[in-house]
C-alpha cells in the first residue's frame, strides 16, 4: 500500500513557515484521462493515502467530481505531479463542474498555478494576507483528501506524508460548509462547523488541541506522535504545545507507551533544525522516547496514534499550527485506517534513531 522512505534527495525549503518562524514541496508517467468518471472507486469510508498514494487519490477526487470541486492548498509548484493535478482541475471546470481553488498568497510558487487556473476560467484566488492558509484539501461532492501533502514534486514523490481519502457523506457535508466559510472570509480564523460524521469528524483552525487533549488524557496503551515541526517552549505555560506535551508526559508517567518521531532532515535551514532539536531535548528531559528520522529524508507527516484512534491533518506542533493558521484534519477510530497508520508509524520508527541534538 505504501512505503516509508528511508532516504531521499529533496529540495524542500520550508518548515520554518510551517512551525511559525518556512514548505516547498510526481509521477512523471501518469496521464490525466479526458473523460469524466462517474464515481469515486469504491472502498472504505476512510482510506489511507500516504506518500506516493496521494497523487492517485487526489486525482480520483478531481476526475470524479460531477457537481463541485473545492481545492485549498498551501503550495502548488511546477513539476509533473502538481501540473497534472492542475490540468485535471481545469478539465473539471471545462466539463461544467463548479470549481473553486484557494491558494496561500505568500508562497511565490503559487503565482503560476493561479495564473493558469484563472486563464482557463476557473474561480481561483489567493487567501487574505492576514492569515496563512496551510490547509491541504481536495474535495468533491463525493469525497475528499486531507492531510500533509503539498502540491509539489518532493511532497508527492519523496517525502514521508500522511493523508486520508474520506468517502463518508456526513464528513463531506461538514467539510464543504467549512470551505464555504473560508472562501467567503479567509482573513479570520474559521473554526470547524458542527458535523455528524462518526467516521472522520473534522477539526480546523485552532481546534487540534481540543481533539487531541482528551484522547491523551484518556490514553491507556500508546501515544505515537509524528510531526514535521515542533516548537516547544516549556516556559510558555499557556501554549497549547506546552500543555499537550505535559499531558503526554503525564500519560507516560502512568505507564502509557510514548514514542515521538521528529524530522531532522536538514532541508529547512539551521534555525528550523534547532527548533526541533530544542523541542526534542525538552521532551527527553520529560522522560520521553524521541527519535529522529534519517537525515536524508523529509518526514513531513503530521499524525498521532492514541490507543485505537488517529488524529491526522496539516498542522505541526507550533504556534502557527495550533493557533494562527488555517489548518484542517480529522479524527478517526475506523479500525483499518488506525491499523494502517500505526503500521506506518512503526515502519518509520524502525528506521529512525534516538534523537541526538
BELKA-V207357 format. One record per run of one state. SS is the DSSP state (H for helix, E for strand, L for the rest). FROM is the first residue (numbers start at 1). TO is the last residue. If there is no record, write none. Layout:
{{SS/FROM/TO} {SS/FROM/TO}}
//
This chain:
{{L/1/14} {H/15/19} {L/20/45} {E/46/48} {L/49/52} {H/53/64} {L/65/67} {E/68/73} {L/74/75} {E/76/76} {L/77/79} {H/80/94} {L/95/97} {E/98/103} {L/104/109} {H/110/119} {L/120/122} {E/123/126} {L/127/132} {E/133/133} {L/134/136} {E/137/140} {L/141/143} {E/144/147} {L/148/150} {E/151/151} {L/152/152} {H/153/157} {L/158/159} {E/160/160} {L/161/162} {E/163/166} {L/167/168} {H/169/184} {L/185/201} {E/202/204} {L/205/207} {H/208/218} {L/219/221} {E/222/227} {L/228/229} {E/230/230} {L/231/239} {H/240/253} {L/254/256} {E/257/262} {L/263/268} {H/269/285} {L/286/288} {E/289/292} {L/293/298} {E/299/299} {L/300/301} {E/302/306} {L/307/308} {E/309/313} {L/314/316} {E/317/317} {L/318/318} {H/319/324} {L/325/325} {E/326/326} {L/327/327} {E/328/332} {L/333/334} {H/335/350} {L/351/352} {E/353/354} {L/355/357}}
//
